[in-house]
Amino acid sequence: MRESQRAVAKPKPREIDKIALIVRPESPELADACSEVIAIFERFGVEVCVLESSVKSLGLDSRLACKESELGERAQALVSLGGDGTLISAVRISLGLNLPVLGINMGRLGFLTAIKPSELEEFVPLLRSGEYALDSHHLLQGYLARDSQGDLSLGRHSRGGFLTNDGDCYGKSAGTHAQARAFDSPCKAPFLPQISCHEQTELESKSLDSSENIFYVLNEILITKKDISGMTKIYATINNEHFHTYRADGLIIATPTGSSAYNISAGGSLVHPQCRVILLTPVCAHSLTQRPMIVSDSFCLQFSVEEDSVIMLDGQERIDFRKGDTLFVQGSFPIQLIQHPKRSYFAVLEEKFGLGGKQV
């Protein structure tokens, strides 16, 4: 059994008195809300630090500033202030730090975020006493093997992505500066040796020397066409057996957590986050026979494209996917989201999507 599939004991909530606040940079409209959130935490004796870039852009007290490299020492949890996109960026920062993430919803939908700002005063005492809940959410791990030598091409963020003024990415996924930390997580070894389902000979001509070609996602990997017109042809292999050729605008490779995001908009199924599966959902398929499918996350999935395409990671990072490249995808280790102990997944489905409802 590979490392990411081994049973991992679910961590128990612990008392939290130090947090790092993760806020979308260049969002002056959040300055007042951020100050109020900090004041509430400090009122209950919780020490707060904020990443330097956010301190500067929001005009906060410089004494709150901390470097990302200091988070492991200065925080016992990360707290995102924003929507689900901000929470995803906080999750990426947490890789390798083994810190749980709490989301305070300042967005519209907020499916993953745990509480609203108005609920914070009631919730902070639960953090202090360790009486909150921890929900496990397994990531997907991808490895992009290049057909020839070349660097991973990261484009500017789209939905919810963070860019600083100098064009650097804030809250990048593994595949950039967070990658080194990710190998300290429960997924101890680099991705490639864990894939037992492919033959090494298949990869001898690929570019395997760059750990930057490894990345993790909480919601989904999207393979899509590079140009606005036309379609993309995607070859899919499962455990070394050709499975399907997708002709579509794109293909969503989603986690159960991500099943309620882009996946559901494209007609995919809703899946409970505790399930260990991968969802394959074509986007605007050019055939009525190409249907969404769900497979075990222990399978080795392999993808290639007929023409140069694009990979999107959680809707925030763009990677060039060239003809001849091979993308490997498998399930990986879990991260922990802090939730209210009385939170119900099915109640959230009813609230956010109008599913369910009381019996008449």
C-alpha positions, 0 to 999 in steps of 0.5 A: 500500500502506498504512503498516501493510502496508509491509515493516518490517525485523525489528529485531535483538536488541541487548544489554540492560542496563536494564529496566523491570519491569511488575507487576500493582498491588495484588498483594502475593503477588508481592512476594517473587517481584518482589524475587527477580527484581530481585536476579537482574537486578542480579546480572548487572549489569542496571539495574532500574526499576519503575513507581511504582504497583507500588513502592508496592503491593509495598513495594519500594525507592523508588529503583527507582521510575520514571514511565511517561513516563521508560521510554523513557530508563530501559529498553531492554526491558519485563519483565512479571511475571505471566501473559499479561494482565500481558504484554498490559498491558506491550505496551500501555505499550510502544506508541510506545516501540519497546521489546521485551517479555519475559514471566516467567510467574507465571500458569497457562497463560502461552502468550505469556510466555517463561520461568519464574522458575526459568529467569531466571538462565540467560536474563539472560546472553542478554539481556546479550549480545543472544543472545535471539530477537525474535518479531513480533506484529502488532496490530489497529487499531480506530477507533470512529466515533460516530453523534453527539458523545460521549466514549469510555466506558471501563468497569472492567477485567474479565479481567486488567485493572489499576485503581489505587485512584483508579479510574484504569487502569494499562496502558491501551491506545491510546485513552487516555494511550498513544495519543499515543505510539502515533502515534510507532510504525511506524504514523505516521498516524492510523487513519482516513486509512489506510482507503481502502476506505470512502467519506468520505461515510459518516463525515460524520455521525460523531464523528471529532474524538477520537483517543481513539476509536482503539485497538490490541489484541494478542489480540482485539476482542470485540463482545458483548451489553450485557445477560446475556440475549438476543443481539446482531445485528452487521452486518459489511462487508468492503471496502465490501461487506456480508458477513454479519449475525451473530446470536450472543452476540458476535463475536471479531475476533482476531489470529493471536496471539490465536487461542490465547486466547478465540478457540480457546475459541469454536471458532476456528482456531489460526493461526501468529503470522507469518500476516497475517490476521484471525479472525472467530469468532462466540460461541454463534451462533444459527444452525448456518450461522454459522461462523468465518472468516479474512480478510486483515488488509489488508481494511477490516472495518466493524461496526455493531450493531442494539442498544446493545452492548459492545466488549471490548479484550483482555479488559481494557477495555470500550467502549460500542458504541451503535446508529449507531456504526461500528467499523473494524478493520484490521491494524496494526504489529508489536510485538516479544516477547523469546523464548528462541532455542530456543523452538519455537511448535509445542513450546509448542502441544504443552505448553500444549494437548496438540497434536501429540506424537511419532510412534509 
